[in-house]
Structure formats: structure tokens, C-alpha cells
Amino acid sequence: MTTREGAFPMPIILWLLGVPATIVILLMLFGVVGF
């Protein structure tokens, strides 16, 4: 149970951290192209 509880939230945390990161990178790229 401890291994499952420790491993389950990790993909969610990585996804929550990864989605805003990709959005920021896309905004940075569009900002550079825009300017």
C-alpha cells in the first residue's frame, strides 16, 4: 500500500508541472515570433 500511495501521485504531479511548463514555452515561442 505504501508503494502504491507513493507512486500514484507522482505522475499527477509531473503532469500538473508539465502542462503549465509546455504552455509557458509555447507562449514564449509565440511571443518571440510575434515580436
NORURFEN-V165652 format. One record per backbone hydrogen bond with DSSP energy under -1.0 kcal/mol. NH is the residue of the N-H (numbers start at 0). CO is the residue of the C=O. E is the energy in kcal/mol with one decimal. If there is no record, write none. Layout:
# NORURFEN-V165652
nh->(NH & NH)
co->(CO & CO)
e->(E & E)
This chain:
# NORURFEN-V165652
nh->(4 & 5 & 6 & 7 & 12 & 13 & 14 & 15 & 16 & 17 & 18 & 20 & 21 & 22 & 23 & 24 & 25 & 26 & 27 & 28 & 29 & 30 & 31 & 32 & 33 & 34)
co->(0 & 1 & 2 & 3 & 8 & 9 & 10 & 11 & 12 & 13 & 14 & 16 & 17 & 18 & 19 & 20 & 21 & 22 & 23 & 24 & 25 & 26 & 27 & 28 & 29 & 30)
e->(-2.6 & -2.0 & -1.9 & -2.1 & -2.6 & -2.9 & -2.4 & -2.9 & -2.3 & -2.2 & -2.6 & -1.0 & -2.4 & -2.1 & -2.6 & -2.4 & -2.5 & -2.6 & -2.5 & -2.5 & -2.8 & -2.3 & -2.3 & -2.4 & -2.7 & -2.5)
